[in-house]
Structure formats: C-alpha cells, structure tokens
Amino acid sequence: MHIAAARKRKVVAIFGSTVKEFGFFPYGTESIIAEAQDVKCRPCSHIGLSNCPKKHFRCMNEIQVDDVIKNVQRLLA
C-alpha cells in the first residue's frame, strides 16, 4: 500500500484492526479504504494484526470480497 501510494498508484486498502485516523493510509493518491464499519472493538491496534485478541476477527471477516471488488472497479472506472 505504501509503495503504491508513493508511486501515485490508485489503492484499495483493506483495514482490519486499525483505522485511517491513526495515519497509516494511502497518502497523496486516489484511494478507497475497505473496512468493517460496525465492529465495536475496532481499532484494537495502530498496526494491522494477523490474529484477533478477542478471537473472532470480525474486523477482517466481515469485509466482503464483493465489496473489495466493487471498490477496485470504482477506482478503475
């Protein structure tokens, strides 16, 4: 994500345990953040985690593949 943004490429970033408000987002390029909106324990970290402290990982599991594909299609249109 960071390399693509540095090269001014369009980016669809998938955020699970973190949020763009922490500063880790594609800066200076056209981008869309795919994230689960209604996960109350989110954010649980300032970086992306590979597993969930609460053992449900809803922040990642609730992001639908179709939504990510639609975001990519929006950026490519």
Order of alpha helices (4+ residues) and beta strands (2+ residues): alpha-beta-beta-alpha-alpha
